Amino acid sequence: MNFDIDDLICSISTPPGVGAIAIVRISGNDSLMLLEKVFKPFKAILVSELQPKKAYYGQILDNDTLIDEVLVTYFKAPHSYTGDDIIEIACHGSQFIQRQILQLLIDKGCRTAKPGEFTMRAFINGKMDLTQAEAVGDLIHSRNSWSHKAALTQMKGSFSKRLMVLSDKLLHLISLVELELDFSEEDVEFADRGMLKTLLTETQTEVQQLYNSYSAGQVIKSGIPVAIVGQPNAGKSTLLNKILQEERAIVSEIAGTTRDTIEDTIVLDSIEFRFIDTAGLRKTGDTIEKMGIERSLDKVNRAWIVLFLFDSTSNIADVKHAFELVLTSSDTNQHIVAVANKVDLLKTDQRDSKIQEIADSIGIAPSDMVYISAKHEKNIPELVTKLVEHAKEMLPDEDSLIVYNTRQYELLMKILVALGDTLTALENQLTGDLLAFELRKVLTFMGELTGTVISPDMVLANIFKNFCVGK
């Protein structure tokens, strides 16, 4: 997509629909000249004399025809979102009025902004780098406090600053290596190889941490996956419906009703969860039911938290078989929460002994289980509290730097490979030109992350700035 940064662009910046107000935005160096053609302030002031960051009440006119009474705010370059002059017109929220104003601006010399063009101009004008620009989209689409804070952290430039510190150190050392090449006949070594190895190792560790945070980033964006698994007719679908507070899954007394997985999300205590109702786990000769069980076990493998739900009135051997299937598909990083359902159907004098027998068969202490009646919503809040506690244990700190963008993740992987190659070159005592080549690859990939190009001129400038020989 081509962007002409000299054009005047305009767009409706508020979502489609009817509301109290809407915002129409103009960006470009001749924004005030365009505004002068369509806006008449009620205050006795010329449009060309509007003060930045002040709102002015007036009329949008098409020649002498009134379109709307509006508030206009002027943001003067470079102190604006795009770095160019920006005009924001706050009009009434009628879709008709919005279209009329937009068409009037186009008739007077503006063009409709392409998707992402305002943020593209902000990037081109140095208001933000690529990681910050990507965070704008993530902030707009954030659905919970965790994804909101993660996007804000990147928008503040925390990711970029961390990378730039590493890049500056590497640039310093590659400059020294390049300097050695200029004095190759004199057999001098400016770049300390021990220092270089230490820096590369530290960089590798930091990049690896960022790379590893991607899985958590994806979970923060789409919700912590929670698989509800267990025997047929244990109450899994009922539990899902009660947690979601809607009839999302079909509930039936007939065992094996759920043949496929059902997913839905909900935010609990500011954390988004993605609950997955699965087919019942049992021995069966039914081909379709077997496929459902295979899919259930696949969801267990992908889940962060597994709710093993069992019917506390059922046969102990059936509970044990279902639990063993869960164990074969889970790993040590998952939280498995044993949930005893239908406890209200057990006689008081039988309850403790029956639960103890089930606990012994699956190797979980009764005190670690949650006892519920999904049908009657008994102890559902206690189960939700336990889920939230487990989620907070598994999620990184809310202020942590988290990668959740696929482009960034792929580039971090390339940086790790390039760092590994550079360390290998260093250990094999390769010549300075080959070592410099590997270092340039690392810097190039780092530059791609933030949209900063590390050119030969930058290396040359760094040499003369910091180590100019003989002036």
GICORMO-V807316 format. One line per field, one symbol per residue. ss: DSSP state (A for helix, B for strand, O for the rest). psi: psi as a letter, one per 20 degrees, with the letter a starting at -180 (. if undefined). burial: + if it has 9 or more other ideal C-beta (glycine too) atoms within 8 Angstrom, else -. Layout:
ss->???
psi->???
burial->???
This chain:
ss->OOOOOOOOBBBBOOOOOOOOBBBBBBBOOOAAAAAAOOBBBOOOOOAAAOOOOOBBBBBBBBOOBBBBBBBBBBBOOOOOOOOOOBBBBBBBOOAAAAAAAAAAAAAOOOBBOOOOAAAAAAAAOOOOOAAAAAAAAAAAOOOOAAAAAAAAAAAOOAAAAAAAAAAAAAAAAAAAAAAAAAOAAAOOOOOOAAAAAAAAAAAAAAAAAAAAOAAAAAAAAAOBBBBBBBOOOOOAAAAAAAAAOOOOOOOOOOOOOOOOOBBBBBBBOOBBBBBBBOOOOOOOOOAAAAAAAAAAAAAAAAOOBBBBBBBOOOOAAAAAAAAAAAAAAOOOOOBBBBBBBOAAAOOAAAAAAAAAAAAAAAOOOAAAOBBOBOOOOBOAAAAAAAAAAAAAAAOOOOOOOOOOOAAAAAAAAAAAAAAAAAAAAAAOOOOAAAAAAAAAAAAAAAAAAAOOOOOAAAAAAAAAAAAOOOO
psi->pppoiiqpqqqpiqqqapagrqppqqprikghhghhiipoqhqnqqhijppqkqpppaqppndjppgqprppppopqjmrgiirppppoorqjphggghggghghghjjrqpqrpjhghghhghjjhraghhghhgghghjpirhghghgghghhijggghghhggggghhghhhgghhhhhkhhilqohoohgggggghgggggghhggghigghghghgiqppoporarqkikghggghhgikqmhqppqipqjgoirqpqqqqpoljppqopoprqqorpqiogghghggghghhhghiqhppoopqoiirphhggggghhhghijrriiqpoopoorkhiipqgihgghghgggghhikpphiiqpprnhgjkpjghhggghggggghhhqrqhjqoppjphggghhhghggghgghghghghjlqrhhhghgghhgghghghhgijppnrhhggghhghghkopj.
burial->--+----+++++--------++++++++-+++-+++-++-+-----+--+-----++++++-----++-+-++++-+--++++++++++++++-+-++-+++-+++-+-+-++---+++++++++-+++++++++++++--+-+-++++++++++-++++-+++-++-+++++++++++++-+------++---+++-+++-++-+++-++-++-++++++--+++++++++++++++++++++---++------++++-++-+++++--++++++++++++------+++++-+++++++-++++++++++-+-+-++++++-++--++---++++++++++--+----+--++++++-++---+--++++++----++-+++-+++-++--++-----+++++--++-++++++-++++++-++-----+-+++-++++++++++-++++-+---+++-++---+----
